[in-house]
Amino acid sequence: MKFIFDCLKGIAIGSGAILPGISSGVFCVIFGIYEKLLDSILNFTKDIKKNLKFLIPILIGTVLGFFIFGKILNYCLVEFPLQTKSIFIGFILGSIPMLVKEVNKKEKFKLSNLIFFFFSLAIGIASIFFENVFGFSITMENYNILYLVLCRIFDVLWNYCSWC
């Protein structure tokens, strides 16, 4: 049963890997496996059997999630762009309390965290604005490289802000 649950977590992680602005790391934190995943990868050779037992279902799920949700998400972003983006914005905003709680476990709150958060939020809002103003396309048939770069910058800043 644990194998199936770990595969399902991996599917969510794999689907997060294909979305700009949503990181697989956020899903790992949400599922409470971020630390264990890093430890298993970094110390793989110390206990190979234990690490493989943990990593294999997550890797299987990640590959499945990547391939299963790739076409589905592309379809949803083309046919229902506003609703799909709203769901992902909700995922990101909904994960903020959990990320704050996880960060506060390790160290006290810093003002710089709040500054980076609002800076990242401003970039996210600006990317939505630029998408509407300049007509950036998100389909793979006709994509705009500037939009993809802005999405990646936002993703990197979001991750940096989350773990400061």
C-alpha positions in Angstrom: 0.0 0.0 0.0 2.9 2.4 0.8 4.3 1.6 -2.7 1.0 2.8 -4.3 0.9 6.0 -2.2 4.5 6.8 -3.0 3.7 6.3 -6.7 0.8 8.7 -6.4 3.1 11.2 -4.7 5.5 10.7 -7.6 2.7 11.3 -10.1 2.0 14.7 -8.5 5.7 15.5 -8.5 6.0 14.6 -12.2 3.1 16.7 -13.1 4.6 19.6 -11.1 7.8 19.2 -13.1 6.1 20.2 -16.4 4.4 23.3 -15.1 6.1 26.7 -15.1 5.8 28.3 -11.7 5.0 25.1 -9.9 8.0 23.2 -8.7 8.3 19.6 -7.9 10.1 20.6 -4.7 6.9 22.3 -3.5 5.0 19.0 -4.0 7.8 17.2 -2.1 7.4 19.6 0.8 3.6 19.3 0.8 3.9 15.5 1.0 6.6 15.7 3.7 9.2 13.8 1.7 11.6 16.7 0.7 14.2 16.0 3.4 14.1 12.2 3.0 14.3 12.5 -0.8 17.4 14.7 -0.6 18.9 12.4 2.0 18.2 9.3 -0.1 19.8 10.9 -3.1 22.8 12.4 -1.4 23.6 9.3 0.7 22.5 6.8 -1.9 25.6 4.5 -1.5 25.4 4.3 2.3 22.3 2.1 2.3 21.4 1.3 -1.3 18.6 -1.2 -0.6 16.8 1.2 1.7 17.2 4.2 -0.6 16.1 2.2 -3.7 13.0 1.0 -1.8 12.1 4.7 -1.1 13.2 6.1 -4.5 11.8 3.6 -7.0 8.1 4.1 -6.4 8.6 7.9 -6.5 10.6 7.7 -9.7 8.0 5.4 -11.3 5.3 7.8 -10.3 7.3 10.9 -11.5 7.8 9.4 -15.0 4.1 8.3 -15.2 3.0 11.8 -14.0 5.2 13.5 -16.5 3.9 11.5 -19.5 0.2 11.2 -18.4 -0.3 14.8 -17.4 1.8 16.3 -20.2 -0.9 16.0 -22.8 -3.8 16.6 -20.3 -2.3 19.8 -19.0 -1.5 21.1 -22.5 -5.1 20.4 -23.5 -6.4 22.2 -20.4 -4.1 25.2 -20.9 -5.3 25.5 -24.5 -9.0 24.9 -24.0 -9.5 26.3 -20.5 -6.6 28.7 -19.9 -8.2 30.9 -17.2 -9.6 28.1 -15.1 -6.4 26.0 -15.4 -4.1 28.9 -14.4 -6.5 29.8 -11.6 -6.1 26.2 -10.2 -2.3 26.4 -10.3 -2.3 29.9 -8.7 -4.5 28.3 -6.0 -2.0 25.5 -5.6 0.8 27.9 -5.2 -1.0 30.2 -2.8 -2.4 27.2 -0.8 1.1 25.9 -0.3 2.4 29.1 1.2 1.3 28.3 4.8 2.9 24.9 4.7 6.2 26.3 3.3 6.2 29.0 6.0 5.6 26.3 8.7 8.4 24.1 7.2 10.9 27.1 7.1 10.0 28.2 10.6 10.8 24.8 12.0 14.5 25.3 11.1 15.0 28.9 11.8 13.2 32.1 12.9 11.4 34.3 10.5 13.5 36.9 8.6 12.3 40.1 7.0 14.2 39.1 3.9 11.8 36.2 3.4 8.9 38.6 3.3 10.7 40.9 0.9 11.5 38.0 -1.5 7.9 36.8 -1.3 6.5 40.1 -2.3 9.1 40.5 -5.0 8.2 37.1 -6.4 4.5 37.9 -6.2 5.1 41.1 -8.1 6.9 39.1 -10.8 4.1 36.6 -11.0 1.5 39.3 -11.4 3.6 41.0 -14.0 4.0 37.8 -16.0 0.2 37.4 -16.0 -0.1 41.1 -17.1 2.5 40.7 -19.8 0.9 37.5 -21.1 -2.4 39.4 -21.6 -0.9 42.6 -22.9 1.6 41.1 -25.4 -0.4 38.0 -26.2 2.3 35.5 -25.1 1.2 32.0 -26.1 1.6 29.0 -23.9 1.0 26.3 -26.5 4.0 24.3 -27.7 3.0 24.9 -31.3 3.5 28.6 -31.0 5.3 29.5 -27.8 7.1 32.8 -26.9 10.5 32.4 -25.5 10.2 35.6 -23.4 7.1 34.2 -21.6 9.0 31.0 -20.9 12.0 32.9 -19.5 9.7 35.0 -17.3 8.0 31.8 -16.0 11.3 30.2 -15.2 12.6 33.4 -13.4 9.4 33.4 -11.3 9.9 29.7 -10.5 13.5 30.2 -9.4 12.6 33.2 -7.3 9.7 31.4 -5.8 11.9 28.5 -4.8 14.6 30.9 -3.4 12.0 32.8 -1.4 10.5 29.6 -0.1 13.8 28.3 1.3 15.5 31.5 2.4 
